[in-house]
Amino acid sequence: MTTIVLVPGAMHGAWVFDPLLAALSERGVTAVAVDLPSSSDDTATIGSLTDDVDAIRAAVARIEGPVVLAAHSYGGVPARAAAGTIESVRGLVMIAAFALPVGVSLLDAQGGQFPPGYERSADGRGVKIGDIAETIYSGVDPAIVEKALPRVQWQSVESFTQPAPAEPGPDVTITTVITTDDKALPADQQRQWAESSDAQVSVASGHSPHASHPDAVADAIADTVRRVDATTS
């Protein structure tokens, strides 16, 4: 049986996937969500991209059988690295996610500097997006946004500056979920990265389709599981 490991984006934890976990459960898909060390309330102990890859690796190690990683936004960077280095990872779903080439950092992809509106922590080790309700949560039910905003954490600067260390091999089945109304990651950039994917799914959503369109994302993940199962049975 294939298991899904959900990987959150910057400044968020496993909690962000609660609507998606419910939708996957309704489809009979087994899934767990992980927290990434690079997102924390405490910038003194905040982790790096390397730590995030290790956290995904640890989550996968606890699972028997094939795994599909489903990653949102920044989470695509450590998820792609994990998919390229862990044999049991057979599939990858990129949800409005950064598909960076090896050697390129997230900050590189943003022109070498943090976009306007980013807030820096007092010690300089963490950042937050100031207009997160308008960019990350565009199109999401206001009630969900109201509950989410107090839970947003600092994201380590190091996770932005470390280059992507690895990428999936040809045996990993990749699905890209493209968010066509995205205010944080332009759809055209997502489409460019998706050219090498095995499947593409477009959702008329902002940057957080797992919150605004969980059924559509769950369908894309379930379809990826079916394709992975067909190759491993």
C-alpha positions as CSV (number, residue, x, y, z in Angstrom):
1,M,0.0,0.0,0.0
2,T,1.3,3.4,-0.9
3,T,1.4,6.1,1.8
4,I,1.4,9.8,1.3
5,V,3.8,12.1,3.2
6,L,2.6,15.7,3.1
7,V,5.3,18.4,3.2
8,P,4.3,21.9,4.1
9,G,5.6,25.2,2.7
10,A,7.5,27.9,4.4
11,M,6.3,29.3,7.7
12,H,3.7,26.5,8.1
13,G,3.5,23.2,9.9
14,A,1.7,19.9,9.4
15,W,-1.5,21.5,10.7
16,V,-2.0,23.3,7.4
17,F,-3.0,20.0,5.7
18,D,-5.9,19.2,8.0
19,P,-8.5,19.8,5.2
20,L,-6.5,17.8,2.7
21,L,-6.0,14.9,5.2
22,A,-9.7,14.7,5.6
23,A,-10.3,14.7,1.8
24,L,-7.6,12.0,1.3
25,S,-9.2,9.8,4.1
26,E,-12.5,10.0,2.3
27,R,-10.8,8.6,-0.8
28,G,-9.2,5.7,1.2
29,V,-5.7,7.2,0.8
30,T,-3.3,6.8,3.8
31,A,-1.5,10.0,4.6
32,V,0.7,11.7,7.2
33,A,1.9,15.2,7.4
34,V,5.4,16.3,8.7
35,D,6.7,19.4,10.4
36,L,9.9,20.9,8.9
37,P,12.6,22.2,11.2
38,S,13.1,25.3,9.1
39,S,9.8,26.7,10.3
40,S,9.7,27.6,14.0
41,D,8.6,30.1,16.6
42,D,12.1,30.0,18.0
43,T,14.7,31.5,15.5
44,A,17.5,30.5,17.9
45,T,17.0,26.8,17.1
46,I,15.5,27.1,13.6
47,G,16.6,24.5,11.1
48,S,17.9,24.5,7.5
49,L,17.1,23.0,4.2
50,T,19.3,20.1,5.1
51,D,17.4,19.6,8.3
52,D,14.2,19.5,6.4
53,V,15.4,16.8,4.0
54,D,16.5,14.8,7.1
55,A,13.0,15.3,8.6
56,I,11.3,13.9,5.5
57,R,13.8,11.1,5.4
58,A,12.9,10.2,9.0
59,A,9.2,10.2,8.2
60,V,9.6,8.0,5.2
61,A,11.8,5.6,7.2
62,R,8.9,4.9,9.6
63,I,6.7,3.7,6.7
64,E,6.6,0.3,5.1
65,G,6.1,0.1,1.4
66,P,6.1,2.8,-1.4
67,V,5.7,6.4,-0.6
68,V,4.5,9.4,-2.5
69,L,5.6,12.8,-1.3
70,A,3.1,15.7,-1.7
71,A,4.7,19.1,-1.2
72,H,3.5,22.6,-1.1
73,S,5.5,25.7,-2.2
74,Y,8.9,25.8,-0.5
75,G,8.3,22.2,0.6
76,G,9.0,21.2,-3.0
77,V,12.7,21.9,-2.5
78,P,13.4,19.4,0.3
79,A,10.8,17.0,-1.1
80,R,12.5,16.8,-4.5
81,A,15.9,16.3,-2.7
82,A,14.3,13.5,-0.7
83,A,12.7,11.9,-3.7
84,G,16.1,11.8,-5.4
85,T,17.8,10.0,-2.6
86,I,15.3,7.7,-1.0
87,E,14.5,4.5,-2.9
88,S,11.1,3.9,-1.4
89,V,9.8,7.3,-2.7
90,R,8.1,6.4,-5.9
91,G,6.0,9.5,-6.6
92,L,6.0,13.2,-6.0
93,V,3.1,15.7,-6.2
94,M,4.1,19.3,-6.5
95,I,1.4,21.6,-5.1
96,A,2.1,25.1,-6.3
97,A,5.7,24.2,-5.4
98,F,9.2,25.3,-6.3
99,A,10.9,22.8,-8.6
100,L,14.5,24.2,-8.4
101,P,17.4,22.7,-10.4
102,V,20.2,21.3,-8.3
103,G,22.5,24.0,-7.2
104,V,19.9,26.8,-7.2
105,S,18.6,28.2,-4.0
106,L,15.1,29.6,-3.3
107,L,16.6,33.0,-2.9
108,D,18.3,32.7,-6.3
109,A,14.8,31.9,-7.8
110,Q,13.5,35.1,-6.2
111,G,16.2,37.3,-7.9
112,G,18.8,37.1,-5.1
113,Q,16.8,39.0,-2.5
114,F,13.7,38.7,-0.4
115,P,10.7,40.3,-2.0
116,P,9.2,43.5,-0.6
117,G,6.9,42.9,2.4
118,Y,9.1,40.3,4.1
119,E,9.7,40.8,7.8
120,R,13.1,39.9,9.4
121,S,13.4,38.5,12.9
122,A,15.4,40.5,15.5
123,D,18.4,38.1,15.2
124,G,18.2,38.0,11.4
125,R,17.8,34.3,11.3
126,G,14.2,34.1,10.3
127,V,11.7,35.8,7.9
128,K,7.9,36.1,7.5
129,I,5.8,37.3,4.7
130,G,4.0,40.5,5.8
131,D,1.0,40.2,3.4
132,I,0.5,36.5,3.9
133,A,-3.4,36.8,3.9
134,E,-3.3,38.4,0.4
135,T,-0.6,36.2,-1.1
136,I,-0.5,32.8,0.5
137,Y,-4.1,32.6,1.5
138,S,-5.8,34.4,-1.4
139,G,-9.1,32.7,-2.2
140,V,-9.2,30.8,1.1
141,D,-12.3,30.9,3.3
142,P,-11.8,33.8,5.7
143,A,-12.7,31.6,8.7
144,I,-9.8,29.3,7.8
145,V,-7.4,32.3,7.3
146,E,-8.4,33.7,10.7
147,K,-7.4,30.5,12.4
148,A,-4.2,30.1,10.4
149,L,-2.6,33.5,10.7
150,P,-1.7,33.2,14.4
151,R,0.0,29.8,13.7
152,V,2.3,31.2,11.0
153,Q,6.0,30.8,12.1
154,W,9.4,32.2,11.2
155,Q,11.1,30.6,8.2
156,S,14.9,30.2,8.4
157,V,16.9,32.4,6.1
158,E,19.3,29.5,5.7
159,S,16.5,27.5,4.0
160,F,16.3,30.2,1.4
161,T,20.0,30.4,0.8
162,Q,21.0,26.8,0.7
163,P,21.0,25.4,-2.9
164,A,18.8,22.5,-3.9
165,P,21.0,19.4,-3.2
166,A,19.2,16.7,-5.4
167,E,16.3,16.1,-7.6
168,P,14.1,13.1,-8.5
169,G,15.3,10.4,-10.8
170,P,13.4,9.1,-13.8
171,D,11.7,6.3,-11.8
172,V,9.8,8.8,-9.7
173,T,6.3,9.6,-11.0
174,I,5.7,13.4,-10.8
175,T,2.4,15.2,-10.8
176,T,2.3,19.0,-10.8
177,V,-0.7,20.9,-9.4
178,I,-0.7,24.3,-11.0
179,T,-2.6,27.1,-9.3
180,T,-3.9,29.4,-12.0
181,D,-4.8,32.3,-9.7
182,D,-1.6,32.3,-7.6
183,K,-0.4,35.6,-6.2
184,A,2.7,34.1,-4.7
185,L,4.1,31.8,-7.4
186,P,3.1,32.8,-10.9
187,A,1.2,30.1,-12.8
188,D,3.5,30.6,-15.9
189,Q,6.6,29.7,-13.8
190,Q,4.7,26.7,-12.4
191,R,3.9,25.5,-16.0
192,Q,7.5,25.9,-17.0
193,W,8.7,23.7,-14.1
194,A,5.9,21.2,-14.9
195,E,7.1,20.5,-18.4
196,S,9.1,17.5,-17.2
197,S,6.2,16.2,-15.0
198,D,4.3,13.0,-15.9
199,A,1.0,14.7,-15.3
200,Q,-0.3,18.3,-14.8
201,V,-3.5,19.4,-13.0
202,S,-4.7,23.0,-13.1
203,V,-6.8,24.3,-10.3
204,A,-8.4,27.7,-10.3
205,S,-7.0,28.6,-7.0
206,G,-4.6,30.9,-5.2
207,H,-1.4,29.6,-3.6
208,S,-3.1,27.3,-1.0
209,P,-5.3,24.9,-2.9
210,H,-5.0,22.3,-0.1
211,A,-7.0,24.8,2.0
212,S,-9.3,26.3,-0.7
213,H,-9.8,23.2,-3.0
214,P,-8.8,20.1,-1.0
215,D,-10.9,17.8,-3.1
216,A,-9.2,18.8,-6.3
217,V,-5.8,18.3,-4.7
218,A,-6.8,15.0,-3.1
219,D,-8.0,13.7,-6.5
220,A,-4.6,14.6,-8.0
221,I,-2.8,12.8,-5.2
222,A,-5.1,9.7,-5.4
223,D,-4.5,9.5,-9.2
224,T,-0.7,9.6,-8.6
225,V,-1.1,6.8,-6.1
226,R,-3.0,4.7,-8.7
227,R,-0.2,5.2,-11.2
228,V,2.5,4.4,-8.7
229,D,0.6,1.3,-7.6
230,A,0.3,0.2,-11.2
231,T,4.1,0.2,-11.6
232,T,4.8,-1.5,-8.3
233,S,2.2,-4.3,-8.4
